[in-house]
């Protein structure tokens, strides 16, 4: 019962923040989630016998989000320009997505991926015994790509044209797949998926999760215009045209996107289960009644977001940008 009640409260709040919060507030909320998840991750690392560098880890996480704010702002400017009709073309959409990926590479890789581990190695020279310097530095750095850079994709995608709608679709795929895996696994599961990591997960539940995600994805994209119109009526989307039409992607692309996101989500769940089992803890925390800690709730999303980002940059963005005959698409507030 606690699990259901917590989900019933959290899901509407997440959707509300996704569509109604200003970009700066949305980024701040995501940063808050990242800090809570980081605290739990570092706690798991400590329970395994490591001594992570807390201050440097939090500083690196903060640096990541400062850069992410800058990228989100630039991407948002492209989106605003397109929404105002200054360059409502497929070419503009491609430039925006290309710019998003380039900014991600140019800004994040040098500042975070290179500088942070070097800084941690310098700090680790003071560690006693010196045999723990390298593993402690490595465990501390892993926080950045595992939690910081993955969650950072949320404000970046949110700032793109109709990014909130894309993220809603991605989250629904993750949530529905998780529900299917849980109930089908409990009712029909007989073959263990990874007994040493998570004894409760079964192949039956995993397969049901993929099938459910594909089915939900097909339904979502089939009724994407109706969903967008409903969000417009709720003042969650601003639509410059009275009756814009999204161009629907091919069924095979929708199925591939849904399956890819779902499989990544299941792998993310297993990875966090492995971390907890290695530390000898049941949950990463006790923040959310019936759900454990924050990391327990976002573990699937941490792996699903990069896959969703790849699909978006690789071409799925065009179906969230322009309607048939080049008509203007929906734009998140």
Phi, psi and omega in degrees: 000318179300322181298315182292316182295318179297317179295321181295334178273318186289316186300312177299324179294320178297315180295320178298314179294323182297321186256333188253334183288140172301157185302320181295320180289321178298316178298320179295321178295317178296321178298321177299318177297319180297320179295317179296316178295322179296318178300317180290321177298314180295327176295320176296317179298318179295322179294338178273001177102359178276163176235081184295155178272095187298310185296314180294322180296314179293324177295319178294321178297317179296317178301318179302316183284334173297315178295320179298322176300317180296315180296316181299321180296316180296315179298321179297325179295321174299317183295318179295318179300318180292320181293328180280359177085011181287331180201063183274078180223162176297325178300320178296320179298317180296316179299318180298313181293319178297318178297323178300312181291324180292317178298320178301317182287312186290320185274318187279316186301308181293317188284327186249304187295330182261312187287320183298311179296326177294319177297319179295322178295323177295315180295325185291346180296341180270359185282140175237130356285159182295340179294341179266355184299309183294309180298323179293320178293318181295316179297320179294317181292326183301337178302323186296304179288327184290318183248311188292304185289328179289310178294333177297340177292339180298303179294329179293313177292324179297328182281344179286166180298125181057026180297326179296320179293320177297316180295324177298315178300316181297315181294322178297323177297318180293313183295313182294321177297320179295318179296315180298317180297320183294309186281321177292320178298319179291324185276322188234356185293126179231332183256117184292136180279309180212077188300328180285337182261309182216092185301336183280344182275138182234161176296324179298316179293321180295316179294318178298325179296316179296314181298316180297319180296318179296316180297315179296319179299316179297318179293316181301311183286331177294324182251026184298324179290322177293320178296316179295321178295322178295320178292326176296318179296330179273007179062029176268337178235143175257123184242115180290339180249145183294322183224067177286158182230124173285140171282124183281133179288162177300150182300322181296326180290319177298314180297318180294318178297312181297316180294318180297314179296318182294315180296318177298319179298317179295322177294322177298321177297317180293321180299314180293325176297321178295319178297315180295317180295323177296330179271350181074030178240150182278315180233157179287341179186188180231028185291320186248115181303128179083351183237351183085225182263181180296320180296328176296329183275332185251004184302319179292321182294328181298328178268331182288325183299313178299322178295316177299321179297318179298315178298319182296311181292325184287348177153343182292339181300327183298332180278352175251010185242312186237144177270185178300142180061026176076018180291159183287139180270191180275151180230125179290145177288000000 
